[in-house]
């Protein structure tokens, strides 16, 4: 059997370096990022059930903690009729950058292409989206983030790609802020243009919030059950 010797340090290629990084021990940053991602996923499901009640009575809270499109549009309508501050409606969704977006960037920065590989194992389409988004980010940089909310792929995939590509945290925050404000401005303007009809709709949602919440929870449970069975069959 031939003896295997370690190559000199200057001959180690990038692939071998990648393998070394892949087997590094789990640190505090990995734990914090993983916990943040997990809490964000849990919160997204929780707010699905809370949306009807919060939309009618605490729209700004829903904007700040979940940043849902419905909350932003209704906020613009409520500002039109003088029931809330237009400035707060526009600024509230910024909280979602710190609560959710930054953790996806951090995951891409910490774990690199292993994130894409993990998603590809469960959903090859998402893996392809991540690689495509990474190519866009490398070409367009911060401008990809600025138009990211209008691209036909989920936002979190672009955030992951920003981290994988090596984008700095401040570049990411500035780009995400620009893109978010462009999107929020569009939705707030839509709510402002609709005005009273949107407010009436929000009031009706609040009146039937309990039944709507029960229906949403049933849908979420059904979808999760179907996905679980499909995943089990694929394995």
Secondary structure as the mmCIF struct_conf table of DSSP 4:
data_model
#
loop_
_struct_conf.conf_type_id
_struct_conf.id
_struct_conf.beg_label_comp_id
_struct_conf.beg_label_asym_id
_struct_conf.beg_label_seq_id
_struct_conf.end_label_comp_id
_struct_conf.end_label_asym_id
_struct_conf.end_label_seq_id
HELX_LH_PP_P HELX_LH_PP_P1 UNK A 2 UNK A 4
HELX_LH_PP_P HELX_LH_PP_P2 UNK A 6 UNK A 8
HELX_RH_3T_P HELX_RH_3T_P1 UNK A 9 UNK A 11
HELX_RH_AL_P HELX_RH_AL_P1 UNK A 14 UNK A 22
TURN_TY1_P TURN_TY1_P1 UNK A 23 UNK A 23
HELX_LH_PP_P HELX_LH_PP_P3 UNK A 24 UNK A 26
HELX_RH_AL_P HELX_RH_AL_P2 UNK A 28 UNK A 57
HELX_RH_AL_P HELX_RH_AL_P3 UNK A 59 UNK A 65
TURN_TY1_P TURN_TY1_P2 UNK A 66 UNK A 66
HELX_RH_AL_P HELX_RH_AL_P4 UNK A 69 UNK A 80
TURN_TY1_P TURN_TY1_P3 UNK A 81 UNK A 82
BEND BEND1 UNK A 83 UNK A 84
HELX_RH_AL_P HELX_RH_AL_P5 UNK A 86 UNK A 92
TURN_TY1_P TURN_TY1_P4 UNK A 93 UNK A 94
HELX_RH_AL_P HELX_RH_AL_P6 UNK A 95 UNK A 96
HELX_RH_PI_P HELX_RH_PI_P1 UNK A 97 UNK A 101
HELX_RH_AL_P HELX_RH_AL_P7 UNK A 102 UNK A 111
TURN_TY1_P TURN_TY1_P5 UNK A 112 UNK A 112
HELX_RH_AL_P HELX_RH_AL_P8 UNK A 113 UNK A 122
HELX_RH_AL_P HELX_RH_AL_P9 UNK A 124 UNK A 140
TURN_TY1_P TURN_TY1_P6 UNK A 141 UNK A 141
HELX_RH_AL_P HELX_RH_AL_P10 UNK A 142 UNK A 146
TURN_TY1_P TURN_TY1_P7 UNK A 147 UNK A 147
HELX_RH_3T_P HELX_RH_3T_P2 UNK A 148 UNK A 150
BEND BEND2 UNK A 151 UNK A 153
HELX_RH_AL_P HELX_RH_AL_P11 UNK A 155 UNK A 164
TURN_TY1_P TURN_TY1_P8 UNK A 165 UNK A 166
HELX_RH_AL_P HELX_RH_AL_P12 UNK A 169 UNK A 194
TURN_TY1_P TURN_TY1_P9 UNK A 195 UNK A 195
HELX_RH_AL_P HELX_RH_AL_P13 UNK A 196 UNK A 207
TURN_TY1_P TURN_TY1_P10 UNK A 208 UNK A 208
HELX_RH_AL_P HELX_RH_AL_P14 UNK A 209 UNK A 234
#
